[in-house]
């Protein structure tokens, strides 16, 4: 490898004397990747080895590697070394792309258009290439840090569950789910979220969407016609309700959150809310509005569907308890292990009013393939009962809070005009943008190899008010990619912040 790299240096004609050593080395490495001489996935020599080969200080090579990792040219993982990023691709020879196209169709293609606004340099081909390559960094919301899944603790729980499970546990069983898990959840939810639950009112689901589908069918079977939803939320959730035959009119909002008083004029049969931490805008429903929505449900016979998707992760004050505690007979509580553990477990639950239990259980029992796996249910019951879940959540709360603080500090330093909101809880932040800049910011993010979502992605088509911003999930990247993702985001927002007019500042 050392001889190969000496040859590589000679092929590039690396003469670093009298130049800025780190900048010269970075330029040479970029060009080697861009031209294809270093193929995607190629492992580079250690910083010590390359420094010796080139006759430069080791820190020079280490700093160059770190900067190229942040830019997305290289990747670095412990135990795997530094490699050329998979998204990198060689640049075609001048005229080759046009010649190939002419041979196929007789005409040269139009040159690719760069993203709106200034770009960080480079040819039009490089702009197009970056926009179509897989992202180097993922800051989309909705997924926790999967690398932190507690494999050892979960394996212990799984082994204990399998060792003690009765034979009948491996049959079809109760459509509500295993009694062991429903009992453990009733205790946990009462203690951690203020939910009034009895095991017989809990139904285990294969994810939140499964639970919402079941409750939608039950409501439609009762003659319901509409479920009010938030103006900004997850479109697929509203889609599941529409698939059940229910209209989904959006509720307006203001600086205090969803305006639940509008339920009187909209007159839906139920309402879907993320009351403890609105997704994606990030606020908690104020106490007076929490009371008002429950009063509305009591007065009209309606139901509140409470999506408590990340209630465990609150950082700056005491947790906001579940809305369900105000009236267990009018609120359907839906929770999930997708944020506290991992979405791949497919474990979620509903705590139902007594009047809805039989209908939902009948709907779930009619679809045997939607039964949740017994071993996972028993393992999760053990995980809850032994305190392993509490310990994991506490550790992850500290981890996510640290990341959130790093995000806020980096933006305050490099893009101080960008307002950061929705950070008191959860796994994402909302970065408010000036009107008319969201689309350009998303194009710039794609150019930098950054996957991120705009607020427009979550807007209900009939919402009366439009906001612009980025929804940044800071739980998703593994530790090895977090700093690179943060630097890429700052570069995107520096451009937006610089482009603001004085009256926007």
C-alpha positions as CSV (number, residue, x, y, z in Angstrom):
1,X,0.0,0.0,0.0
2,X,2.8,2.4,0.8
3,X,4.5,1.8,-2.6
4,X,1.1,2.3,-4.3
5,X,0.7,5.6,-2.6
6,X,4.1,6.8,-3.6
7,X,3.2,6.0,-7.1
8,X,-0.2,7.7,-6.7
9,X,1.6,10.9,-5.4
10,X,3.9,10.8,-8.4
11,X,1.0,10.4,-10.8
12,X,-0.6,13.5,-9.4
13,X,2.7,15.4,-9.6
14,X,2.2,16.4,-6.0
15,X,4.8,19.1,-5.3
16,X,3.7,20.6,-2.1
17,X,6.8,22.7,-1.4
18,X,6.1,26.4,-1.4
19,X,2.3,25.9,-1.3
20,X,-0.3,25.7,1.4
21,X,0.3,22.1,2.2
22,X,-3.2,21.2,3.5
23,X,-5.0,23.0,0.7
24,X,-2.7,21.5,-2.0
25,X,-3.3,18.0,-0.6
26,X,-7.0,18.5,-0.5
27,X,-7.1,19.7,-4.1
28,X,-5.1,16.7,-5.2
29,X,-7.3,14.3,-3.4
30,X,-10.5,15.9,-4.7
31,X,-9.2,15.7,-8.3
32,X,-8.2,12.1,-7.8
33,X,-11.7,11.2,-6.7
34,X,-13.4,13.4,-9.3
35,X,-11.3,11.9,-12.2
36,X,-11.9,8.3,-11.0
37,X,-8.3,7.5,-10.2
38,X,-9.6,6.8,-6.6
39,X,-12.8,4.7,-7.0
40,X,-15.7,4.9,-4.6
41,X,-15.0,2.6,-1.6
42,X,-11.2,2.8,-1.9
43,X,-9.5,2.7,1.4
44,X,-7.0,5.4,1.9
45,X,-3.7,5.0,3.8
46,X,-3.6,6.1,7.4
47,X,-2.7,9.8,8.0
48,X,0.6,8.6,9.5
49,X,1.5,6.5,6.4
50,X,0.5,9.2,3.9
51,X,2.4,11.9,5.8
52,X,5.5,9.8,5.7
53,X,5.1,9.0,2.0
54,X,4.6,12.7,1.1
55,X,7.1,14.1,3.6
56,X,4.6,16.3,5.4
57,X,3.4,16.6,9.0
58,X,0.8,14.1,10.1
59,X,-1.5,16.8,11.3
60,X,-1.6,18.2,7.7
61,X,-2.9,14.9,6.4
62,X,-5.3,14.4,9.3
63,X,-6.8,17.9,8.9
64,X,-7.2,17.4,5.1
65,X,-8.9,14.0,5.7
66,X,-11.3,15.6,8.2
67,X,-12.2,18.5,6.0
68,X,-12.9,16.1,3.0
69,X,-15.1,13.9,5.2
70,X,-17.1,17.0,6.2
71,X,-17.4,17.9,2.5
72,X,-18.6,14.5,1.6
73,X,-15.7,13.3,-0.5
74,X,-14.5,10.8,2.0
75,X,-16.0,8.7,4.8
76,X,-14.4,7.7,8.1
77,X,-15.6,5.0,10.4
78,X,-13.9,3.5,13.4
79,X,-12.4,0.1,12.4
80,X,-12.9,0.7,8.7
81,X,-10.5,3.6,8.1
82,X,-10.9,6.4,5.7
83,X,-12.5,5.6,2.3
84,X,-13.6,7.4,-0.8
85,X,-17.4,8.1,-0.4
86,X,-19.7,5.9,-2.3
87,X,-21.6,8.8,-3.7
88,X,-18.5,10.2,-5.5
89,X,-18.3,9.4,-9.2
90,X,-15.7,10.1,-11.9
91,X,-16.2,13.1,-14.2
92,X,-16.7,12.1,-17.8
93,X,-14.1,13.3,-20.3
94,X,-14.9,16.6,-22.0
95,X,-17.4,15.9,-24.8
96,X,-17.8,12.2,-23.9
97,X,-21.3,12.6,-22.5
98,X,-22.5,14.7,-25.4
99,X,-20.9,12.2,-27.9
100,X,-22.6,9.3,-26.3
101,X,-26.0,11.1,-26.4
102,X,-25.5,12.1,-30.0
103,X,-24.7,8.5,-30.9
104,X,-28.0,7.3,-29.3
105,X,-30.4,10.0,-30.3
106,X,-28.6,12.3,-32.7
107,X,-28.7,15.4,-30.5
108,X,-26.6,16.6,-27.6
109,X,-28.6,17.1,-24.4
110,X,-29.1,20.5,-22.9
111,X,-26.6,21.3,-20.1
112,X,-27.9,20.7,-16.6
113,X,-29.2,23.8,-14.8
114,X,-27.6,24.7,-11.5
115,X,-29.7,25.2,-8.4
116,X,-31.2,28.6,-7.8
117,X,-28.9,31.1,-6.1
118,X,-25.1,31.0,-5.8
119,X,-23.4,27.6,-5.8
120,X,-20.2,26.8,-4.0
121,X,-18.3,26.6,-7.3
122,X,-17.7,23.8,-9.8
123,X,-19.0,22.9,-13.2
124,X,-22.7,22.4,-14.1
125,X,-22.0,18.6,-14.4
126,X,-20.8,18.5,-10.8
127,X,-24.0,20.3,-9.7
128,X,-26.2,17.9,-11.5
129,X,-24.2,14.9,-10.2
130,X,-24.5,16.0,-6.6
131,X,-28.2,16.5,-6.9
132,X,-28.8,13.0,-8.2
133,X,-26.3,11.0,-6.1
134,X,-27.4,9.3,-2.8
135,X,-27.1,11.8,0.1
136,X,-24.0,11.7,2.1
137,X,-25.8,12.8,5.3
138,X,-29.4,12.2,6.4
139,X,-31.1,14.8,8.6
140,X,-34.7,13.8,7.8
141,X,-37.0,13.6,10.8
142,X,-38.7,10.5,12.1
143,X,-35.9,8.1,12.9
144,X,-33.8,7.7,16.0
145,X,-30.1,6.9,16.1
146,X,-30.4,3.3,15.1
147,X,-26.7,2.7,15.9
148,X,-27.6,3.2,19.6
149,X,-30.2,0.4,19.7
150,X,-29.4,-1.5,23.0
151,X,-28.6,-4.8,21.4
152,X,-27.0,-6.4,24.4
153,X,-29.9,-5.5,26.8
154,X,-32.5,-6.4,24.2
155,X,-30.8,-9.8,23.6
156,X,-30.9,-10.5,27.4
157,X,-34.6,-9.6,27.5
158,X,-35.3,-11.8,24.4
159,X,-33.5,-14.8,26.0
160,X,-35.4,-14.5,29.2
161,X,-38.7,-14.1,27.4
162,X,-38.1,-17.2,25.2
163,X,-36.9,-19.2,28.2
164,X,-40.0,-18.6,30.3
165,X,-42.7,-18.3,27.5
166,X,-45.5,-20.9,27.8
167,X,-46.2,-23.0,24.7
168,X,-49.5,-21.3,24.1
169,X,-47.7,-18.0,23.6
170,X,-46.7,-19.2,20.1
171,X,-50.3,-19.6,18.9
172,X,-52.5,-16.9,17.4
173,X,-53.6,-15.7,20.8
174,X,-55.6,-12.6,21.9
175,X,-55.9,-10.0,19.1
176,X,-55.2,-7.3,21.8
177,X,-51.7,-8.7,22.3
178,X,-49.9,-10.6,25.0
179,X,-51.2,-10.0,28.5
180,X,-47.6,-9.7,29.8
181,X,-46.9,-6.7,27.6
182,X,-50.3,-5.0,28.2
183,X,-49.7,-5.3,31.9
184,X,-46.2,-3.9,31.7
185,X,-47.4,-1.1,29.4
186,X,-50.3,-0.1,31.8
187,X,-47.8,0.4,34.6
188,X,-45.2,2.2,32.5
189,X,-47.7,4.6,30.8
190,X,-49.3,5.5,34.1
191,X,-45.9,6.3,35.6
192,X,-44.1,7.9,32.6
193,X,-47.0,9.6,30.7
194,X,-49.9,10.0,33.1
195,X,-52.1,7.6,31.1
196,X,-55.0,5.9,32.8
197,X,-54.8,2.4,31.4
198,X,-56.0,-1.0,32.3
199,X,-54.5,-4.0,30.4
200,X,-57.9,-5.0,28.9
201,X,-58.1,-1.6,27.2
202,X,-54.7,-1.8,25.6
203,X,-54.3,-3.1,22.0
204,X,-50.9,-3.9,20.6
205,X,-50.3,-2.9,17.0
206,X,-47.7,-3.4,14.3
207,X,-46.7,0.3,14.3
208,X,-48.6,3.6,14.7
209,X,-50.0,3.4,11.2
210,X,-51.6,0.0,11.9
211,X,-53.3,1.5,15.0
212,X,-54.6,4.5,13.2
213,X,-56.0,2.3,10.4
214,X,-57.9,0.2,12.9
215,X,-59.3,3.2,14.8
216,X,-60.3,4.9,11.5
217,X,-62.2,1.8,10.5
218,X,-64.0,1.6,13.8
219,X,-65.0,5.3,13.7
220,X,-66.3,4.9,10.1
221,X,-68.2,1.8,11.1
222,X,-70.0,4.0,13.7
223,X,-71.0,6.5,11.0
224,X,-68.2,9.0,11.5
225,X,-67.6,11.2,8.4
226,X,-64.6,13.4,9.2
227,X,-61.5,13.5,11.5
228,X,-59.9,17.0,11.9
229,X,-56.2,17.0,11.5
230,X,-53.4,19.6,12.1
231,X,-52.5,22.0,9.3
232,X,-48.9,20.6,9.4
233,X,-48.4,16.9,10.1
234,X,-47.6,13.6,8.4
235,X,-49.5,13.3,5.1
236,X,-49.6,9.4,5.2
237,X,-51.5,9.6,8.5
238,X,-54.3,11.7,7.0
239,X,-54.2,9.4,4.0
240,X,-54.9,6.3,6.2
241,X,-58.0,8.1,7.6
242,X,-59.1,9.0,4.1
243,X,-58.6,5.4,3.0
244,X,-61.1,4.5,5.8
245,X,-63.7,6.8,4.2
246,X,-63.1,9.8,6.4
247,X,-62.6,13.4,5.4
248,X,-59.6,15.2,7.0
249,X,-60.3,18.9,7.2
250,X,-57.3,20.9,8.6
251,X,-57.5,22.9,11.8
252,X,-55.9,26.4,11.6
253,X,-53.1,27.3,14.0
254,X,-51.4,30.4,15.5
255,X,-48.3,31.1,17.6
256,X,-49.8,29.1,20.5
257,X,-50.5,26.0,18.4
258,X,-53.5,24.3,16.9
259,X,-56.7,26.4,17.3
260,X,-59.0,23.7,18.7
261,X,-61.8,26.2,19.1
262,X,-62.3,25.9,15.4
263,X,-63.6,22.3,16.0
264,X,-67.1,23.8,16.7
265,X,-67.4,25.3,13.2
266,X,-65.6,22.4,11.4
267,X,-67.8,19.8,13.3
268,X,-65.7,16.7,12.7
269,X,-66.5,13.5,14.5
270,X,-62.9,13.2,15.9
271,X,-59.6,15.0,15.8
272,X,-56.0,13.8,15.5
273,X,-53.5,15.8,17.6
274,X,-49.8,15.6,18.6
275,X,-50.6,17.4,21.8
276,X,-47.4,16.9,23.8
277,X,-45.0,17.9,21.0
278,X,-46.7,19.0,17.8
279,X,-45.1,17.5,14.7
280,X,-43.4,19.1,12.9
281,X,-43.7,22.6,14.4
282,X,-42.6,21.5,17.8
283,X,-44.8,23.2,20.4
284,X,-47.0,21.7,23.1
285,X,-50.7,22.4,23.1
286,X,-51.3,25.0,25.9
287,X,-53.3,23.9,29.0
288,X,-56.4,25.9,28.1
289,X,-56.6,24.3,24.7
290,X,-56.0,20.9,26.1
291,X,-59.0,21.4,28.3
292,X,-61.0,22.9,25.5
293,X,-60.5,20.0,23.1
294,X,-61.6,17.5,25.8
295,X,-64.6,19.6,26.6
296,X,-65.5,19.6,22.9
297,X,-65.3,15.8,22.8
298,X,-67.5,15.5,25.8
299,X,-70.1,17.9,24.5
300,X,-70.3,16.4,21.0
301,X,-69.6,12.7,21.7
302,X,-66.5,13.0,19.6
303,X,-63.1,11.5,20.1
304,X,-59.5,12.8,20.4
305,X,-56.9,10.6,18.8
306,X,-53.7,11.5,20.6
307,X,-50.4,10.7,18.8
308,X,-47.8,10.6,21.6
309,X,-45.0,9.8,19.2
310,X,-41.9,11.0,21.2
311,X,-43.3,11.9,24.6
312,X,-40.2,10.4,26.4
313,X,-37.8,13.0,25.1
314,X,-38.3,16.3,26.8
315,X,-35.2,18.3,27.7
316,X,-35.8,21.7,29.3
317,X,-38.6,21.2,31.7
318,X,-40.8,18.5,33.2
319,X,-42.5,16.2,30.7
320,X,-45.9,17.2,29.4
321,X,-48.3,14.5,30.4
322,X,-50.6,12.8,28.0
323,X,-53.9,14.4,27.1
324,X,-55.6,11.1,27.7
325,X,-55.3,11.6,31.5
326,X,-58.0,14.4,31.2
327,X,-60.7,12.0,30.0
328,X,-59.9,8.3,29.2
329,X,-63.4,7.8,27.8
330,X,-63.0,10.4,25.1
331,X,-59.3,10.2,24.2
332,X,-57.7,7.4,22.2
333,X,-54.0,7.3,23.2
334,X,-51.5,6.0,20.6
335,X,-47.9,5.3,21.4
336,X,-45.0,3.6,19.8
337,X,-41.5,2.2,20.5
338,X,-40.3,3.5,17.1
339,X,-38.6,6.6,18.6
340,X,-37.5,5.2,22.0
341,X,-36.1,2.0,20.5
342,X,-36.4,1.5,16.7
343,X,-39.1,1.4,14.1
344,X,-38.0,-2.0,12.9
345,X,-39.5,-3.6,16.0
346,X,-43.0,-2.7,14.7
347,X,-44.3,-2.3,18.3
348,X,-47.0,0.3,19.1
349,X,-50.1,0.4,21.2
350,X,-53.5,2.0,21.7
351,X,-55.2,2.7,25.0
352,X,-58.9,2.8,24.1
353,X,-62.1,4.1,25.7
354,X,-64.2,1.2,26.9
355,X,-66.8,1.9,24.3
356,X,-64.3,1.3,21.4
357,X,-62.5,-1.8,22.6
358,X,-64.7,-4.5,21.1
359,X,-64.9,-2.8,17.7
360,X,-61.2,-2.3,17.4
361,X,-60.4,-5.8,18.7
362,X,-62.8,-7.2,16.2
363,X,-61.2,-5.3,13.3
364,X,-57.7,-6.4,14.4
365,X,-58.7,-10.0,14.9
366,X,-60.2,-10.2,11.4
367,X,-56.7,-9.6,9.9
368,X,-54.5,-12.4,11.3
369,X,-51.5,-11.3,9.3
370,X,-51.4,-8.0,11.3
371,X,-50.7,-9.9,14.5
372,X,-47.6,-8.7,16.3
373,X,-44.8,-11.2,16.8
374,X,-45.1,-12.9,20.2
375,X,-41.3,-13.1,21.0
376,X,-40.9,-9.3,20.4
377,X,-43.9,-8.6,22.6
378,X,-42.6,-10.8,25.4
379,X,-39.1,-9.3,25.1
380,X,-40.5,-5.8,25.3
381,X,-42.5,-6.7,28.3
382,X,-39.4,-7.9,30.0
383,X,-37.5,-4.8,28.8
384,X,-40.1,-2.6,30.5
385,X,-40.5,-4.6,33.7
386,X,-36.8,-4.8,34.4
387,X,-36.2,-1.1,34.0
388,X,-34.0,-1.6,30.9
389,X,-36.3,0.7,28.9
390,X,-36.0,3.5,31.5
391,X,-32.3,3.3,31.5
392,X,-32.1,3.3,27.7
393,X,-34.4,6.3,27.4
394,X,-32.4,8.3,30.0
395,X,-29.2,7.6,28.2
396,X,-30.7,8.6,24.8
397,X,-32.3,11.7,26.3
398,X,-28.8,12.9,27.3
399,X,-27.4,12.0,23.9
400,X,-30.1,13.8,21.9
401,X,-30.0,16.8,24.1
402,X,-26.2,17.1,23.5
403,X,-26.8,16.9,19.8
404,X,-29.5,19.5,19.9
405,X,-27.2,21.8,21.9
406,X,-24.5,21.3,19.3
407,X,-27.0,22.2,16.5
408,X,-28.2,25.3,18.2
409,X,-24.6,26.5,19.0
410,X,-23.4,25.9,15.4
411,X,-26.2,27.8,13.9
412,X,-25.8,30.7,16.4
413,X,-22.2,30.9,15.3
414,X,-22.5,30.5,11.5
415,X,-26.1,31.5,10.6
416,X,-27.3,33.7,13.5
417,X,-30.2,35.1,11.5
418,X,-31.9,31.6,11.3
419,X,-34.4,31.1,14.1
420,X,-34.4,27.6,15.6
421,X,-37.7,26.4,17.2
422,X,-39.4,23.2,18.4
423,X,-36.3,22.2,20.5
424,X,-37.8,21.7,24.0
425,X,-38.5,18.0,23.1
426,X,-38.3,15.4,20.5
427,X,-35.7,14.5,17.9
428,X,-36.0,17.4,15.4
429,X,-35.7,21.2,15.2
430,X,-37.5,23.6,12.9
431,X,-35.4,26.2,11.2
432,X,-37.5,29.1,10.1
433,X,-36.6,30.6,6.7
434,X,-37.5,33.9,5.0
435,X,-40.5,33.7,2.6
436,X,-39.5,32.4,-0.8
437,X,-36.2,30.7,0.3
438,X,-37.3,27.2,1.3
439,X,-37.0,25.7,-2.2
440,X,-33.6,27.2,-2.8
441,X,-32.4,26.0,0.6
442,X,-33.5,22.4,-0.3
443,X,-31.7,22.6,-3.7
444,X,-28.6,23.8,-1.9
445,X,-28.9,21.0,0.6
446,X,-29.1,18.4,-2.2
447,X,-26.0,19.9,-3.8
448,X,-24.2,19.5,-0.5
449,X,-25.3,15.8,-0.3
450,X,-27.7,16.6,2.6
451,X,-31.1,14.9,2.9
452,X,-33.5,17.2,4.8
453,X,-37.2,18.1,4.6
454,X,-38.9,21.4,4.1
455,X,-42.0,22.5,6.1
456,X,-43.9,22.4,2.8
457,X,-43.5,18.6,2.8
458,X,-45.8,18.4,5.9
459,X,-48.4,21.1,4.9
460,X,-52.0,19.9,4.5
461,X,-53.2,20.8,0.9
462,X,-56.1,22.8,2.4
463,X,-54.1,24.6,5.1
464,X,-54.9,28.3,5.2
465,X,-51.4,29.5,6.3
466,X,-48.1,28.7,4.8
467,X,-44.8,28.6,6.7
468,X,-41.3,28.1,5.2
469,X,-38.4,26.4,6.9
470,X,-36.4,23.2,7.3
471,X,-37.3,20.3,9.6
472,X,-34.0,18.9,10.8
473,X,-33.8,15.5,12.4
474,X,-30.8,15.4,14.7
475,X,-31.4,11.9,16.0
476,X,-30.8,10.0,12.7
477,X,-27.1,10.3,11.8
478,X,-24.7,7.9,13.5
479,X,-21.9,9.5,15.5
480,X,-19.4,9.1,12.7
481,X,-21.5,11.3,10.4
482,X,-23.0,13.8,12.8
483,X,-20.3,16.4,12.6
484,X,-20.1,16.2,8.8
485,X,-23.9,16.6,8.6
486,X,-23.8,19.6,10.9
487,X,-21.1,21.3,8.9
488,X,-23.0,20.6,5.6
489,X,-26.2,22.1,7.1
490,X,-24.3,25.2,8.3
491,X,-23.0,25.8,4.8
492,X,-26.5,25.6,3.4
493,X,-27.9,28.0,6.0
494,X,-25.0,30.5,5.7
495,X,-26.1,31.1,2.1
496,X,-29.7,31.6,3.2
497,X,-28.7,33.9,6.0
498,X,-26.4,35.9,3.9
499,X,-29.1,36.4,1.2
500,X,-31.6,37.9,3.7
501,X,-32.5,41.5,3.1
502,X,-32.0,44.1,5.9
503,X,-35.7,44.3,6.7
504,X,-35.8,40.4,7.1
505,X,-32.9,40.5,9.7
